[in-house]
């Protein structure tokens, strides 16, 4: 069975659906753009986009949300008239890339006694949450505090595994692994900036490969960020792309 964006977990709830789009809403974390958006099933006409824009803006304003976000059909370029409109209205346009790897294809790593990767339990949950908070505070205290509550819920979910990496005993990196029958999805992989370029991200991934050696490991990377180049070097296979656009009211 081919891997597509449909295999990627959504931290949200499907609120409404029609022939044109699905509307996702996540009241548990209203400030998380990736959880509150409309995803089009097919490309809308310009008028249909404007109508969806009015609906979503009004819906979000009623909930105290300041953003509008749309995802477009996977592996299709945005039509020129929609691109022109989005640029004129000062939307940001980006794209995601889907990658997959069979664990036995991941490069072998040298032993590194300074790095230890742990499964998050009650014993180290506090350290995991603290490091995540430190990484999320750049998006504002409201976002970071809501993310703490989301991480606590994820901790209780048997379909997730949270990992904490230590460098010489100091918390340095985290990741969520979303487990399904055929796949293990790497999500929210982060390494503290004080511990960059020490091989921590690779060591976390190797732990995932060893733990889920019988599954396909998948992830989504921002098409405009540099980590995707690392994934290519690590033998991940590129499977497709998906454009999105968002705008935040000041």
matplotlib code that plots the C-alpha trace (Angstrom):
import matplotlib.pyplot as plt

x = [0.0, 1.6, 2.4, 0.6, -0.2, -3.3, -0.9, 0.2, -1.4, -3.5, -3.6, -7.1, -10.8, -12.8, -15.5, -17.4, -17.0, -18.5, -17.7, -15.0, -13.1, -12.7, -12.8, -10.5, -10.8, -8.8, -10.3, -7.7, -5.1, -6.6, -3.2, -1.8, -2.2, -1.4, -4.5, -7.0, -7.5, -9.4, -8.1, -9.4, -10.2, -9.9, -8.6, -11.3, -12.2, -11.0, -14.6, -14.8, -11.5, -12.8, -16.0, -14.1, -11.8, -14.7, -16.2, -12.9, -12.0, -15.4, -15.3, -11.8, -12.6, -15.5, -13.1, -10.5, -8.2, -6.1, -5.1, -6.5, -4.9, -5.6, -4.1, -4.3, -4.5, -1.2, 1.1, -0.6, 0.7, -1.5, -3.3, -1.9, -5.0, -5.1, -1.3, -1.8, -4.7, -2.8, 0.2, -2.0, -3.6, -0.2, -0.6, 2.5, 2.7, 4.8, 4.9, 5.5, 7.4, 6.6, 9.5, 9.7, 12.4, 12.7, 14.6, 17.3, 18.2, 19.1, 22.9, 24.9, 26.1, 29.3, 28.8, 28.4, 28.5, 27.7, 24.1, 21.4, 17.9, 15.1, 11.4, 9.5, 7.9, 6.6, 10.2, 11.5, 8.2, 9.0, 12.3, 10.6, 7.9, 10.5, 12.6, 9.6, 8.4, 11.8, 11.5, 7.9, 8.2, 9.5, 5.9, 4.5, 3.6, 0.0, 1.2, 3.8, 1.4, -1.2, 1.5, 2.3, -1.2, -1.2, 2.0, 0.5, -2.4, 0.0, 1.9, -1.3, -2.1, -0.9, -0.6, 2.3, 5.8, 7.7, 11.5, 14.0, 17.6, 20.3, 23.7, 26.1, 23.1, 21.5, 18.1, 18.9, 16.4, 12.8, 10.5, 7.0, 6.6, 3.0, 2.5, 0.1, -0.2, 2.3, 4.1, 5.9, 5.8, 8.5, 6.9, 8.1, 11.7, 13.7, 17.2, 18.1, 20.2, 23.0, 23.4, 23.2, 25.6, 26.4, 24.5, 21.6, 18.9, 20.5, 20.8, 17.1, 16.1, 18.3, 16.5, 13.2, 14.6, 15.7, 12.5, 10.2, 12.3, 9.3, 7.4, 8.0, 9.2, 7.6, 7.8, 6.8, 9.4, 9.0, 10.0, 11.8, 13.8, 17.2, 16.4, 15.0, 18.5, 19.6, 16.8, 17.9, 21.4, 20.0, 18.4, 14.8, 12.8, 10.8, 7.2, 5.4, 4.5, 1.6, 1.2, -0.4, -1.0, -1.7, -2.2, -2.1, -4.0, -1.9]
y = [0.0, 3.3, 6.0, 9.3, 12.4, 10.5, 8.4, 11.5, 12.0, 15.1, 16.7, 18.0, 17.1, 17.0, 19.5, 19.8, 18.4, 19.1, 18.2, 20.9, 20.8, 19.4, 21.9, 20.9, 22.5, 21.9, 23.8, 22.2, 24.4, 27.3, 28.9, 25.9, 26.8, 23.3, 22.1, 24.7, 25.0, 24.1, 21.4, 21.4, 18.1, 19.6, 23.0, 25.7, 28.4, 31.9, 32.7, 29.4, 30.2, 33.7, 32.2, 29.7, 32.5, 34.5, 31.5, 30.5, 34.1, 34.6, 31.2, 31.8, 35.4, 34.1, 31.7, 34.4, 33.1, 35.4, 33.2, 31.7, 28.6, 26.4, 23.2, 22.3, 18.9, 16.9, 16.8, 19.7, 23.2, 26.1, 27.7, 31.1, 33.1, 31.8, 32.4, 36.0, 36.6, 35.1, 37.3, 40.4, 39.6, 39.0, 35.3, 33.2, 30.3, 27.2, 23.5, 20.3, 17.2, 13.6, 11.2, 7.5, 5.0, 1.3, 1.1, -1.2, 1.6, 4.1, 4.7, 3.0, 5.4, 5.3, 4.6, 7.8, 7.3, 11.0, 10.6, 8.5, 8.2, 7.3, 6.5, 9.1, 7.6, 9.2, 9.3, 11.7, 13.3, 16.5, 16.9, 16.2, 18.8, 21.4, 21.0, 21.2, 24.3, 25.9, 25.2, 26.4, 29.6, 31.4, 31.2, 32.9, 31.7, 31.0, 28.5, 27.0, 26.4, 24.8, 22.6, 21.3, 20.2, 18.6, 16.8, 15.4, 14.0, 12.5, 10.9, 9.0, 7.9, 4.3, 5.2, 7.6, 7.1, 10.2, 10.1, 12.3, 12.5, 13.4, 14.7, 14.0, 13.7, 17.0, 17.0, 18.0, 16.6, 15.3, 13.6, 12.1, 8.8, 8.1, 4.4, 2.7, -0.8, -0.3, 3.0, 4.8, 8.6, 10.9, 14.2, 17.3, 16.3, 19.0, 19.5, 22.3, 25.0, 24.6, 20.9, 21.3, 19.4, 16.7, 13.9, 14.0, 14.1, 11.2, 9.2, 9.8, 8.6, 5.5, 4.7, 4.9, 2.7, 0.0, 0.1, 0.0, -2.1, -3.9, -0.7, 2.0, 5.2, 8.3, 12.0, 15.4, 18.1, 21.8, 22.1, 25.4, 24.3, 22.6, 19.4, 17.8, 17.8, 15.7, 13.3, 12.8, 12.1, 9.5, 7.6, 8.7, 8.5, 11.6, 10.7, 13.9, 17.5, 19.6, 23.3, 25.4, 29.0, 31.0, 34.6, 36.0, 39.1, 41.7]
z = [0.0, -1.0, 1.6, 1.1, 3.1, 4.3, 6.4, 8.3, 11.7, 12.3, 15.8, 15.2, 14.8, 11.6, 12.3, 9.0, 5.5, 2.1, -1.5, -1.7, 1.6, 5.1, 8.0, 10.9, 14.4, 17.6, 20.6, 22.9, 21.1, 19.2, 18.7, 16.7, 13.0, 11.9, 13.9, 12.7, 9.0, 5.9, 3.6, 0.0, -1.7, -5.1, -6.1, -5.6, -8.1, -7.0, -5.9, -3.9, -2.2, -1.2, 0.1, 2.2, 3.4, 4.6, 6.4, 8.1, 9.1, 10.7, 12.4, 13.8, 15.0, 17.0, 18.7, 19.3, 16.6, 14.5, 11.6, 8.4, 6.9, 3.9, 2.6, -1.0, -2.8, -2.6, -5.6, -7.4, -8.1, -7.0, -10.0, -11.1, -10.3, -6.8, -6.3, -7.5, -5.1, -2.1, -2.9, -3.2, 0.1, 1.8, 2.5, 3.2, 0.7, 1.6, 0.9, 2.8, 1.6, 2.5, 3.1, 4.0, 4.8, 5.6, 8.9, 7.5, 4.9, 7.6, 7.8, 10.4, 13.2, 15.2, 18.9, 20.9, 24.6, 25.3, 23.8, 25.5, 24.1, 26.5, 26.2, 28.1, 31.3, 34.5, 35.7, 32.9, 31.7, 33.6, 31.8, 28.5, 29.1, 30.2, 27.1, 24.8, 26.7, 26.1, 22.4, 22.2, 24.2, 21.1, 19.8, 22.9, 26.4, 25.4, 22.7, 25.0, 27.9, 25.6, 24.1, 27.6, 28.0, 24.5, 25.3, 28.5, 26.5, 24.0, 26.9, 27.8, 24.3, 23.5, 19.8, 20.6, 22.0, 23.2, 23.3, 25.2, 24.2, 26.8, 26.0, 28.8, 31.0, 30.0, 28.1, 24.6, 22.1, 21.8, 19.4, 19.1, 17.3, 16.0, 15.8, 13.3, 12.0, 9.1, 9.9, 12.6, 12.0, 13.3, 14.4, 16.2, 16.2, 17.9, 19.3, 21.6, 19.9, 22.4, 21.3, 17.6, 15.2, 17.8, 16.1, 18.5, 15.8, 14.0, 17.2, 18.0, 14.5, 14.9, 18.1, 16.1, 13.4, 15.9, 17.9, 14.8, 12.5, 11.1, 10.0, 7.4, 9.1, 7.7, 8.3, 6.8, 6.3, 5.5, 1.9, 2.6, 5.6, 5.6, 7.6, 4.5, 3.0, 6.1, 5.4, 1.8, 3.0, 5.4, 2.6, 3.1, -0.1, -1.3, -1.9, -2.7, -1.7, -0.5, -0.7, 2.0, 2.7, 5.8, 7.0, 10.5, 11.5, 13.4]

ax = plt.figure().add_subplot(projection="3d")
ax.plot(x, y, z, "-o")
ax.set_aspect("equal")
plt.show()
